[in-house]
């Protein structure tokens, strides 16, 4: 029984992150590349993910101001010293 296109897209999209990172075998890359050329929806998704990754990488290089880092470290230390927080489920 042949898989529905949506199932095929879903399976390939599970690998898009690895595809963008270059972590697939050559055969897997060819399969996804071919699919992206034929499926505008998946190509849009891959382009969007690539853009998001680039933005995150650029933002990750930004250094926070010293006062913000200091407050964040103090807050983290307070949270760690107070033990686990149990929040009611909503």
N, C-alpha and C positions, 0 to 999 in steps of 0.2 A: 504494500500500500504506500503510495507516494505521500510525503509530508505536505501539508498545506504551506503555502508561501509564508504565512505568518509564523508558523513553527520554524521554518527555515531561517527567517530573519531573526527570530528570537535566539536561536542557537548561535548564529553568527555574531549577533550583537553582544553576547556574553563574552566574546573574545576580542571585541574592538579595543579595549584598553590595552591588552597584550599586543595587539596589532600596531597600535600607535606607538607603543614603547619598543617595538622591534623584537618582541619576545616570542615570536612564532616561528615554526619551521618554514622553509621556503614554500612547501606545498600548502600549508595553512594560509600563508600570506597571499599566495596566488588565488586561492579560493575566495578569500575575503575581498581582495582587490577586484576580482571579476564581479562579485556580488554588488559591491559598492558602485561599480560602473553601470550596473543594470537596475539598481534600486535607488531612486532619488530619496526616498524616505530614510533609508539606512545611511546614505551618503550625508544627508543633512545631520543626522544624529552623530556620525563620526566627526564631521566638521565642527559641530558644536562641542563635542567632548574635547577635541584637539584644542579649540580656542579656550575652553575652561581650564585645561591643563596648563596652557601657556600663561594665562592670567594668574593662576595659583602659583606657578613657579616664579613669576616676576614679583608677586606680592610677598612671597616667602623670603625674598632677599631684602625686603625693606626692614630696616631696624627701627624698633619702637623707641620713642623718647625715653630717656633714663627714668623719669618720674613714673611713667606708665609701667615700665619693667619692674621698678621697685615695688609699686603697689600690687602688681600681679604676683610677684614672688611672695610678698607678705600674705596676700590672700590665700595663695596655694598652701603656704606653710600653716596657716590657721586651719584650713580645711583638712589638711593631712593630720594635724595634731588632734583634731576633734573626733577622729574615728569615722567609721562609715555612717553615711546619712541614709536613713530609710524613709523614702517618700511614698506616700499613699498612691496607689494606682488610680488613674482617673478613667 
